[in-house]
Amino acid sequence: MCDTAKIRKYNRKRGIKSNIPVNKRNRKNKKRGRSIKVDQEEYKKKSIVESFFSWI
């Protein structure tokens, strides 16, 4: 399993915008601080592309 916090930090250092939703089942306590915003339309497009490549 990948750690999304590390991926977000890695991407932020390189100027890459992350669009990774938080899996609430993996979080034991509610985290304080800035909330993570996910563009749902972009995330849906990503899912479509990933589904397409899984068919190949």
N, C-alpha and C positions, 0 to 999 in steps of 0.2 A: 504494500500500500504506500502511496506517495504522500508526503506531507505537504499540503497545499500552502501552508504558511511559508515554508522554505521556497517553494516554487514562486509564490507571489513576490517574495523578497528578491529572488534571483532575477525575475522579470522586471521588477521596479528599478533595480540597479542599471538595467540595460535599456530602460525607456520603453519596455513592452507592456501593453495594457493586458492584464489578466482578466479572463471572463470565466472564472471557476466558481461555481456555487458551493456553499458550505454544506457539508453533509451533517445535518443536525443529529443524526444517530451516533456519530463518532465523537460528539462533544458531551462530556459529563457535566460541566458547569457552564453557565452562560458567560461568555467572554465580554468584558467591558471594553469600551473604546469605540473607535470609528467602525461603523458597520460596513460590510462588504457589499458593494452594489454589483449586480449581475444584469447585463442587458439580455433579457429573455428572448428577444427576436434573434439576436446574434447567436445565442446558445442553441436555439432551435435549428438554425442553419447549420451549425456545427454538427448537431446530431444527425441531420439529414445526410451530410457529407460522409460522416463516419459510417452510417448505415450503408450507404452506397459502396464504400470501399470494402466493407465486410462481405458484400455480395460477390465481389470480384474474386 
